[in-house]
């Protein structure tokens, strides 16, 4: 028989899959979801329905289900959106130890094609680009479901932690008049009759907001036109941006490491089933995190035979060549050359070649950058000029410095990079729902 598609009508779910168990024996329920798998055993049809909470087994037996219902069960295809009304029966081999014996089934949307990849199991034999072409189907995989539930916990824990620290959550413009940090990594857009850009960072706005609210944070998108084809770069990413008045880089480093500990503890508490499914252990941390001066690392790299000079960036590949197990987890690289950092980063008073800055690392992967900021207008203008920036283009920012900008410090933490670290994700594109990179603008 050909399955007829029906509207939702008066049907409504009574229980999620996670609520179906032996204690509900003989209760009538309505479950809804999509068909994860079908097993045909001749006179018995097993249909696994997946919803946002897990899986439930529907078991249709010939003679027990009724002829029309059993015929429908035989024809149901994977990925069909299905509703099932029936009674709960204990079954030790079924998910949560119970199954649903159907009395009625309704197909809301019938799958017309077989997916080009399996959604069962923890791994996929096809390449990530094949999966990304059908990302909504790909996201039905158990592995990604677990990853994104953990991601949700990470975002919630960050918000809860910062609100407890008396931070205000803010929203800053994503269409801006000029570069936040200079450089060419900008996406230009038309803004009515003039050129504008997508924001690389909320940096200058969050600095200004410390004048009114002292401690602010934002969780939102940033856009970087970096033509990179690596497993750790995105053109659109989610940044956790934090800025605090009357603080320096030591203060916000201490805040950041406590925030990371809070994230890990919260994931352990709220996502035990996801961690078990992924066979994942959260990184172990002891505070304070190790701190390595940039200059000391350069000396060690030169001693190890690396062709690197003071003032060069330290690439992930170079960091992998340092044989030090302390560099496998979370650690800070502090006191970078001033020339390598944006114009708003404060140079050290006793050695202006070095600035009050840090990067939070996980192994060779950079997760966060932060610093003490310059809060005096004349110093800011001098740094802009040294970096060859057009001072007039930043007038909207510089003018507020005539009205008492407090000493302040802050950081930006990449959510997807953090997810790579704590969930052992190999490709950053699996840490975001619909990735944007140099090659992908759809879906």
Backbone torsions as a table, in degrees:
resi	resn	phi	psi	omega
1	UNK	NA	147.7	175.4
2	UNK	-88.3	127.9	-177.6
3	UNK	-73.8	130.0	179.4
4	UNK	-91.0	134.5	176.0
5	UNK	-79.7	138.4	-179.3
6	UNK	-127.2	157.6	175.7
7	UNK	-77.9	165.1	177.8
8	UNK	-62.5	-39.5	179.2
9	UNK	55.2	-130.8	-178.7
10	UNK	-90.5	-0.9	-179.4
11	UNK	-69.1	138.8	173.0
12	UNK	-144.1	143.8	177.2
13	UNK	-63.7	136.7	173.6
14	UNK	-100.3	-27.6	-176.6
15	UNK	-147.2	146.5	168.3
16	UNK	-84.1	163.2	-178.7
17	UNK	-56.2	-37.6	-176.9
18	UNK	-66.2	-17.4	-178.4
19	UNK	-91.9	-10.5	-178.9
20	UNK	-83.3	120.6	-179.4
21	UNK	-154.8	175.2	-177.6
22	UNK	-57.4	-29.9	-178.1
23	UNK	-67.6	-12.9	-179.7
24	UNK	-98.4	17.8	-176.8
25	UNK	-50.6	133.3	178.2
26	UNK	72.9	1.1	175.4
27	UNK	-76.4	140.3	174.5
28	UNK	-84.7	132.0	-177.4
29	UNK	-134.6	161.0	169.0
30	UNK	-123.8	118.4	178.0
31	UNK	-113.5	149.2	-179.2
32	UNK	-139.4	148.0	177.7
33	UNK	171.7	-155.3	176.4
34	UNK	-118.5	152.1	-175.3
35	UNK	-76.5	113.6	-179.5
36	UNK	-81.0	-41.2	178.7
37	UNK	-158.9	156.8	178.4
38	UNK	-130.1	132.9	176.2
39	UNK	-122.1	121.2	-178.4
40	UNK	-99.5	111.6	178.4
41	UNK	-112.1	35.0	178.5
42	UNK	78.0	-93.6	-178.7
43	UNK	-85.9	-1.4	177.1
44	UNK	-131.0	132.2	175.6
45	UNK	-114.0	124.4	175.4
46	UNK	-105.1	121.3	177.6
47	UNK	-116.9	121.3	176.5
48	UNK	-96.2	118.9	177.9
49	UNK	-103.4	130.7	179.5
50	UNK	-110.0	134.7	172.3
51	UNK	-126.6	-170.0	-174.9
52	UNK	-68.4	-12.6	-177.1
53	UNK	-105.2	-11.6	-178.1
54	UNK	150.1	-144.6	-176.0
55	UNK	-129.5	150.7	174.8
56	UNK	-135.8	141.7	-179.8
57	UNK	-95.5	130.1	173.4
58	UNK	-108.5	125.8	-175.6
59	UNK	-119.0	114.5	179.2
60	UNK	-109.9	118.0	178.9
61	UNK	-105.1	140.0	176.5
62	UNK	-63.3	133.0	-178.2
63	UNK	91.7	-29.8	178.8
64	UNK	-93.3	-35.5	-172.3
65	UNK	-88.0	-18.3	-172.4
66	UNK	93.9	144.6	-170.2
67	UNK	-61.4	-48.0	-176.9
68	UNK	-66.0	-43.2	-179.8
69	UNK	-64.6	-41.7	179.9
70	UNK	-65.9	-39.0	177.5
71	UNK	-62.1	-40.2	178.2
72	UNK	-64.2	-42.2	179.2
73	UNK	-61.0	-32.8	179.0
74	UNK	-69.9	-27.1	-174.5
75	UNK	-96.5	-10.8	-176.9
76	UNK	-62.9	133.1	-179.9
77	UNK	-108.0	153.9	175.5
78	UNK	-55.6	144.6	177.8
79	UNK	81.4	-5.5	175.1
80	UNK	-64.9	137.2	175.2
81	UNK	-82.0	119.8	-166.8
82	UNK	-131.7	144.4	169.2
83	UNK	-118.6	139.0	-178.9
84	UNK	-132.3	128.8	172.4
85	UNK	-107.5	133.6	-178.4
86	UNK	-177.7	-172.7	-178.6
87	UNK	-109.6	145.2	-180.0
88	UNK	-80.7	137.1	177.5
89	UNK	-134.4	131.5	176.6
90	UNK	-58.4	138.0	178.1
91	UNK	-156.5	107.9	-171.5
92	UNK	-58.2	-33.9	-175.0
93	UNK	-83.9	-8.9	-178.6
94	UNK	-83.9	158.9	175.3
95	UNK	-54.9	134.6	-179.7
96	UNK	62.0	13.1	173.4
97	UNK	75.6	20.8	178.9
98	UNK	-153.2	156.9	177.9
99	UNK	-130.5	168.6	175.9
100	UNK	-111.9	125.5	175.7
101	UNK	-93.4	113.0	-168.8
102	UNK	-75.9	142.6	169.0
103	UNK	-113.1	-17.7	179.2
104	UNK	-157.1	142.2	176.3
105	UNK	-133.4	145.4	179.1
106	UNK	-136.2	122.5	177.0
107	UNK	-91.8	116.9	-179.5
108	UNK	-84.7	-32.7	179.3
109	UNK	-154.7	117.6	-175.8
110	UNK	-87.8	131.6	176.7
111	UNK	-68.2	126.4	-177.2
112	UNK	-93.6	-20.5	-176.5
113	UNK	-133.3	156.5	170.1
114	UNK	-82.0	136.2	179.0
115	UNK	-66.3	147.3	-179.1
116	UNK	-76.1	6.8	176.9
117	UNK	-154.0	159.2	179.8
118	UNK	-80.7	145.3	175.0
119	UNK	-104.3	-4.1	174.8
120	UNK	-87.5	160.6	176.6
121	UNK	85.1	170.8	-174.9
122	UNK	-94.1	-17.5	-179.2
123	UNK	-124.6	162.2	178.5
124	UNK	-126.5	131.2	-178.4
125	UNK	-75.1	-13.5	-178.6
126	UNK	-91.9	160.3	-179.5
127	UNK	-70.4	160.0	-175.8
128	UNK	-64.0	-31.6	-179.2
129	UNK	-67.6	-36.2	175.3
130	UNK	-62.6	-41.5	179.0
131	UNK	-67.2	-40.6	-177.3
132	UNK	-68.1	-25.8	177.2
133	UNK	-64.5	-25.8	174.7
134	UNK	-125.3	57.6	-170.1
135	UNK	-60.4	-38.3	-178.6
136	UNK	-62.0	-35.2	176.1
137	UNK	-73.8	-41.4	179.0
138	UNK	-56.9	-37.6	-177.6
139	UNK	-70.3	-6.5	173.3
140	UNK	-78.4	-10.1	179.2
141	UNK	-66.5	140.4	-178.4
142	UNK	-58.6	-37.3	-178.3
143	UNK	-62.6	-46.2	-179.1
144	UNK	-71.2	-34.2	175.3
145	UNK	-57.8	-44.2	178.7
146	UNK	-64.7	-42.4	-179.7
147	UNK	-61.4	-44.3	-175.7
148	UNK	-78.2	-23.5	170.5
149	UNK	-68.9	-39.3	175.5
150	UNK	-64.2	-41.5	178.3
151	UNK	-58.5	-42.3	177.8
152	UNK	-59.9	-42.6	177.9
153	UNK	-63.1	-40.2	178.8
154	UNK	-59.4	-49.0	-179.4
155	UNK	-61.6	-45.5	179.7
156	UNK	-62.2	-41.5	-177.2
157	UNK	-68.1	-36.8	176.0
158	UNK	-61.1	-48.3	-178.3
159	UNK	-61.8	-47.1	-179.2
160	UNK	-61.5	-42.9	-178.5
161	UNK	-62.3	-47.9	-176.5
162	UNK	-70.0	-35.2	176.3
163	UNK	-64.1	-36.0	176.2
164	UNK	-65.3	-27.6	179.4
165	UNK	-88.3	15.3	177.3
166	UNK	68.8	29.9	173.7
167	UNK	-86.0	151.5	173.2
168	UNK	-105.0	132.4	175.5
169	UNK	-80.1	132.1	-175.9
170	UNK	-126.9	167.2	174.4
171	UNK	-131.0	127.7	-177.9
172	UNK	-115.8	160.0	-177.0
173	UNK	-62.4	142.5	174.9
174	UNK	-102.5	-6.7	171.0
175	UNK	-110.6	118.2	-171.3
176	UNK	-128.2	161.0	-173.7
177	UNK	-84.3	-26.1	-175.9
178	UNK	-151.6	165.2	-177.3
179	UNK	-60.1	140.3	176.7
180	UNK	-72.8	-42.5	-171.9
181	UNK	-123.4	11.8	-175.3
182	UNK	75.3	-174.1	177.3
183	UNK	85.9	177.0	-174.0
184	UNK	-101.8	-1.2	-173.6
185	UNK	-80.8	59.8	-175.6
186	UNK	-125.2	146.8	171.9
187	UNK	-101.6	109.2	177.9
188	UNK	-76.4	145.2	176.3
189	UNK	-136.2	161.9	173.0
190	UNK	-90.0	124.3	177.9
191	UNK	-115.6	94.7	-172.2
192	UNK	56.6	-110.0	-175.3
193	UNK	-107.4	17.7	-178.7
194	UNK	-143.3	167.1	-178.7
195	UNK	-82.2	140.5	173.4
196	UNK	-138.9	-176.1	-177.4
197	UNK	-140.0	153.7	168.1
198	UNK	-77.3	140.7	-171.2
199	UNK	-69.5	128.2	172.9
200	UNK	-72.6	-25.4	-171.5
201	UNK	-172.7	153.1	173.4
202	UNK	-85.4	18.0	-167.1
203	UNK	-48.8	-59.3	-172.1
204	UNK	-68.0	-34.4	179.2
205	UNK	-69.3	-41.6	-179.0
206	UNK	-68.7	-31.7	174.1
207	UNK	-61.9	-46.0	179.7
208	UNK	-61.7	-37.3	-176.3
209	UNK	-68.0	-18.3	175.4
210	UNK	-67.1	-20.5	177.8
211	UNK	-63.3	-34.1	-176.1
212	UNK	-101.7	-35.9	-170.1
213	UNK	-118.7	-2.0	177.7
214	UNK	66.2	-65.1	-176.3
215	UNK	-118.5	118.1	-175.5
216	UNK	-133.7	155.6	172.9
217	UNK	-147.2	157.5	176.8
218	UNK	-142.1	138.9	172.2
219	UNK	-116.8	106.1	-173.6
220	UNK	-164.2	176.3	-175.7
221	UNK	-76.8	147.2	169.9
222	UNK	-128.2	156.4	-173.0
223	UNK	-129.0	124.5	-178.9
224	UNK	-132.5	119.1	-178.8
225	UNK	-86.9	60.7	178.3
226	UNK	-95.4	117.9	-176.7
227	UNK	-76.0	60.9	-175.1
228	UNK	-107.7	134.8	174.4
229	UNK	-114.2	68.6	177.5
230	UNK	-121.5	171.1	179.5
231	UNK	-80.8	4.8	-176.5
232	UNK	-125.6	6.3	-178.3
233	UNK	-114.2	138.8	171.3
234	UNK	-129.5	151.3	175.2
235	UNK	-84.3	-25.4	173.6
236	UNK	-129.0	121.0	-176.8
237	UNK	-133.8	166.7	175.5
238	UNK	-102.0	125.7	-179.0
239	UNK	-112.9	136.8	172.5
240	UNK	-98.1	103.8	-174.3
241	UNK	-106.1	131.2	-174.6
242	UNK	-131.1	136.4	177.0
243	UNK	-142.6	136.0	-176.5
244	UNK	-134.4	132.3	176.9
245	UNK	-80.3	155.6	178.0
246	UNK	56.8	45.8	-179.7
247	UNK	-147.5	159.1	173.2
248	UNK	-121.9	-172.9	-172.7
249	UNK	-67.7	-26.4	175.5
250	UNK	-64.7	-41.5	-179.4
251	UNK	-63.3	-44.8	-176.3
252	UNK	-78.6	-23.6	170.7
253	UNK	-64.1	-42.5	178.4
254	UNK	-63.9	-39.3	177.2
255	UNK	-63.6	-44.9	-177.4
256	UNK	-63.4	-43.8	-177.6
257	UNK	-69.6	-32.8	175.2
258	UNK	-68.7	-34.3	177.7
259	UNK	-65.3	-40.4	178.4
260	UNK	-63.8	-42.5	177.5
261	UNK	-61.2	-42.9	179.5
262	UNK	-62.5	-40.9	178.4
263	UNK	-59.6	-49.2	-176.6
264	UNK	-64.6	-42.8	178.5
265	UNK	-63.3	-39.2	-178.3
266	UNK	-68.6	-40.7	177.6
267	UNK	-62.7	-42.9	178.0
268	UNK	-59.0	-40.5	-176.2
269	UNK	-73.4	-41.8	-169.3
270	UNK	-99.1	-16.8	-174.6
271	UNK	-125.8	42.1	-177.8
272	UNK	-61.4	-38.0	-178.6
273	UNK	-66.8	-39.5	178.8
274	UNK	-67.3	-40.9	178.0
275	UNK	-63.4	-39.5	178.8
276	UNK	-66.0	-44.2	-179.8
277	UNK	-60.6	-42.1	-178.9
278	UNK	-81.7	-4.4	-175.9
279	UNK	53.1	50.6	-170.9
280	UNK	-115.3	132.9	171.4
281	UNK	-108.5	132.0	177.8
282	UNK	-69.0	144.5	177.7
283	UNK	-58.0	145.6	177.4
284	UNK	-94.5	134.7	-177.2
285	UNK	-125.5	143.0	168.5
286	UNK	-126.3	129.8	-180.0
287	UNK	-97.2	147.6	-1.8
288	UNK	-73.6	153.4	175.9
289	UNK	-67.2	151.9	177.5
290	UNK	-59.5	144.6	177.3
291	UNK	-125.5	130.6	179.8
292	UNK	-123.2	126.1	177.6
293	UNK	-70.0	139.7	178.5
294	UNK	-51.9	-47.7	-177.1
295	UNK	-60.2	-38.9	179.2
296	UNK	-66.2	-39.9	178.6
297	UNK	-65.8	-39.0	177.4
298	UNK	-60.7	-43.6	178.0
299	UNK	-60.1	-44.6	-178.9
300	UNK	-65.3	-39.1	179.4
301	UNK	-67.3	-39.6	177.9
302	UNK	-65.2	-39.7	177.4
303	UNK	-64.2	-29.9	179.7
304	UNK	-82.6	1.6	176.1
305	UNK	94.5	7.4	178.6
306	UNK	-75.3	140.4	176.2
307	UNK	-88.2	83.3	-178.1
308	UNK	-139.3	141.5	-178.3
309	UNK	-114.9	155.7	174.6
310	UNK	-60.3	127.6	-176.2
311	UNK	108.2	-16.4	176.6
312	UNK	-78.8	155.0	170.8
313	UNK	-72.3	156.9	177.8
314	UNK	-105.9	106.6	-174.8
315	UNK	-77.4	157.6	176.6
316	UNK	-56.7	-37.7	-179.2
317	UNK	-64.0	-40.0	178.4
318	UNK	-65.2	-42.1	-179.0
319	UNK	-62.6	-33.4	179.6
320	UNK	-63.2	-22.8	-176.7
321	UNK	-83.5	-5.8	175.7
322	UNK	-86.7	113.0	-178.4
323	UNK	-82.0	91.7	-178.3
324	UNK	-153.7	111.4	-175.6
325	UNK	-64.8	-20.4	177.9
326	UNK	-68.4	-16.9	-179.8
327	UNK	-93.6	9.8	179.5
328	UNK	-83.3	-26.6	-177.0
329	UNK	-104.7	-143.4	178.8
330	UNK	-82.9	137.1	174.2
331	UNK	-162.7	163.6	178.6
332	UNK	-107.2	142.1	162.2
333	UNK	-106.7	122.0	-172.4
334	UNK	-118.2	163.3	172.4
335	UNK	59.8	62.9	179.6
336	UNK	-78.2	159.5	173.2
337	UNK	-59.6	136.4	-179.5
338	UNK	-57.7	-33.6	-176.3
339	UNK	-66.2	-19.3	-177.0
340	UNK	-91.7	-6.4	-173.0
341	UNK	-113.1	159.6	-179.4
342	UNK	-62.0	166.5	-171.8
343	UNK	-64.4	-23.7	-175.1
344	UNK	-85.7	-2.9	-178.3
345	UNK	-81.6	134.9	-171.4
346	UNK	-82.8	122.1	173.7
347	UNK	-67.9	155.7	177.2
348	UNK	-73.0	142.3	-177.2
349	UNK	-65.7	-36.2	-175.7
350	UNK	-87.6	-13.2	178.0
351	UNK	-156.5	88.6	-174.9
352	UNK	-62.5	-12.4	176.5
353	UNK	-68.9	-20.8	-178.8
354	UNK	-113.5	144.5	-177.8
355	UNK	-119.4	162.6	-178.2
356	UNK	-81.6	80.9	-170.0
357	UNK	-140.3	163.2	177.3
358	UNK	-153.2	155.1	166.1
359	UNK	-121.3	134.5	170.9
360	UNK	-91.3	127.0	-176.7
361	UNK	-116.1	155.5	165.5
362	UNK	-130.3	104.9	-169.9
363	UNK	59.9	-130.4	179.8
364	UNK	-87.3	1.6	-172.7
365	UNK	-95.3	123.4	176.2
366	UNK	-79.3	126.3	-179.4
367	UNK	-104.3	-34.2	-170.5
368	UNK	-152.2	148.9	170.1
369	UNK	-127.5	143.2	178.8
370	UNK	-154.8	171.8	-177.5
371	UNK	-172.6	166.9	160.7
372	UNK	-75.5	139.6	-178.8
373	UNK	-100.4	155.3	172.3
374	UNK	-74.5	130.5	179.7
375	UNK	-118.1	14.0	177.2
376	UNK	-118.7	133.5	-170.9
377	UNK	-61.2	-45.7	-176.2
378	UNK	-62.6	-39.1	178.7
379	UNK	-67.6	-36.8	-179.9
380	UNK	-66.2	-44.7	178.7
381	UNK	-61.6	-42.0	179.3
382	UNK	-60.9	-42.7	179.8
383	UNK	-67.2	-38.7	177.3
384	UNK	-60.2	-45.3	-178.1
385	UNK	-64.5	-40.0	178.8
386	UNK	-63.1	-30.0	-179.6
387	UNK	-92.2	4.7	176.0
388	UNK	73.3	23.1	179.3
389	UNK	-86.8	152.2	177.0
390	UNK	-81.3	108.4	-175.0
391	UNK	-60.4	-38.8	-178.0
392	UNK	-59.6	-31.2	-178.1
393	UNK	-67.4	-18.2	-178.7
394	UNK	-106.2	19.7	-178.2
395	UNK	-57.4	-39.1	-178.8
396	UNK	-59.6	-27.2	179.9
397	UNK	-90.1	-44.9	-175.5
398	UNK	-64.7	-31.5	-174.8
399	UNK	-63.2	-27.6	-178.5
400	UNK	-72.4	-17.9	-178.9
401	UNK	-72.8	-5.1	172.8
402	UNK	-82.7	-0.3	-172.7
403	UNK	-127.2	34.2	169.8
404	UNK	76.7	62.9	173.7
405	UNK	-73.7	125.3	-176.0
406	UNK	-73.6	159.7	168.6
407	UNK	-56.6	139.5	-176.6
408	UNK	-156.4	162.9	180.0
409	UNK	-151.0	160.5	-179.7
410	UNK	-171.8	-175.3	179.9
411	UNK	-154.7	162.5	169.2
412	UNK	-121.8	132.6	-177.9
413	UNK	-121.2	124.2	-179.7
414	UNK	-77.4	118.7	-177.5
415	UNK	-62.8	-45.3	-178.2
416	UNK	-66.4	-38.0	176.5
417	UNK	-63.6	-41.5	178.4
418	UNK	-62.0	-40.6	177.9
419	UNK	-63.6	-38.3	176.1
420	UNK	-57.6	-40.2	-176.4
421	UNK	-71.0	-49.0	-171.0
422	UNK	-85.4	-22.7	-178.9
423	UNK	-108.2	7.7	177.1
424	UNK	54.1	48.2	178.8
425	UNK	-88.4	127.3	-175.7
426	UNK	-78.6	-35.7	-176.8
427	UNK	-119.8	124.2	-175.5
428	UNK	-59.3	-22.0	-179.2
429	UNK	-68.4	-18.5	174.3
430	UNK	-87.1	5.4	177.6
431	UNK	-105.4	3.3	178.1
432	UNK	-135.8	154.4	-172.2
433	UNK	-67.6	-53.8	-180.0
434	UNK	-129.1	92.4	-172.6
435	UNK	-68.0	146.9	172.2
436	UNK	-120.4	124.5	176.6
437	UNK	-144.0	-172.3	-173.6
438	UNK	-60.3	-25.3	-176.5
439	UNK	-104.6	-11.1	-169.5
440	UNK	-128.5	119.3	175.4
441	UNK	-120.8	-0.8	178.0
442	UNK	-153.6	153.2	-2.7
443	UNK	-72.4	NA	NA
